[in-house]
Amino acid sequence: MDIIIGKYSGFCNGVKYTIDQANKIISENKDIYCLGEIVHNENVVEELEKKGMKTIHSINECPNNSKLIIRAHGDLKETYDKAKEKGVQIFDLTCGKIKSIRMKIDKKKDDHFIIIIGKKNHPESLGVQSFSGNNSYIIEDESNINECIEKLANSKKDKAYIISQTTFNSDKFDKLVNILKEKIQKELIVEKTICNATSNRQQETDLISKEVDLMIIVGGKKSSNTKELEVISKKNCKNVLLIQDVNDLKNMNYKKIKKIGIMAGASTPEIIVNEIIDYIKKEEK
Ligand code: SF4
């Protein structure tokens, strides 16, 4: 059996930086809190929690004058403000690419309506929107376009600035932008801020899934970039599995499978992918 492993599989630079820094911070400090899952991968979160990091779900759970990690996706502007009020020391591990989107928005938000094309409930989209002021809207799919146009009209801004969540599906972004261009008669500035790590991984997933009998996508169940890889693979391959780790592969029948493709999302550690490869090789014998 052939196994094709994506060369863009696994940690992106942003996630790697966040996890390396978190390990360093945990080793040098006591009582470190992290607001939300540090990255969308349960195995990674568990490892860091074993070392002493405490995951909390609201800034209100963070004691006054304590220490707080802001995760790779970043967080709401209100979180930074509230942390300051509580005397909380912040270790901001937001990926530099997401910080740079926030800076771009900051320059445009006074005279542009901000449109974020991304998942509506994703912490990155919500975080970026919170830095956009009142005149902003998140579009996840075509069903949101009319409401966005209504909000844009009410905002009285004559220009709109469109950006994307860094892990959004590239084709879907292009499609939504084309619809917006047809429907909006105002000046539109479009910046496709999908991260290279995401687009490379999506393109490679598309290629690999076209030539295998089984495509295995590895990643956290809540990971947006991982789910996109599953969607892309399903367009090309009848047999697609989204798994978190090797335990999800138990009892698989590989008899009719000649070629397997493996691609891991941006928050998936290499060790998890290696365990999966070892397991498949053993089962094959
Ligand atoms: S996918 Fe890109 S933007 Fe997101 S954390 Fe990784 S490097 Fe940063």
Residues whose N, C-alpha, C, O or C-beta is under 5 A from the ligand:
A	BS01	SF4	C12 N13 G14 V15 A72 C95 K97 I98 T166 C195 A197 T198 A266
